[in-house]
Amino acid sequence: MDKKPLFKAPYDLKDVSILFSIVALFLLITAVLGNNLFGIFQDNVNFG
């Protein structure tokens, strides 16, 4: 079997940083979208 293992002990720093930046971007986008959606929801529905 000449397959590359999914998790090598010495982590490839470049791979980790790319993965981390993707996750960070995803969280940022979802946070902004969620905030905007919740704002629209609050505008349309009067609480109280």
C-alpha angles and dihedrals in degrees: 000000000000096000119135111245115245094228117035117191095237098053116222101247093207092055091048094049092048091050091046093050091050091052092045091050091047092051092047093050094046091047092052093043092046091049092051093045092049090049091053089046091052091049093052097043119052112215106211 
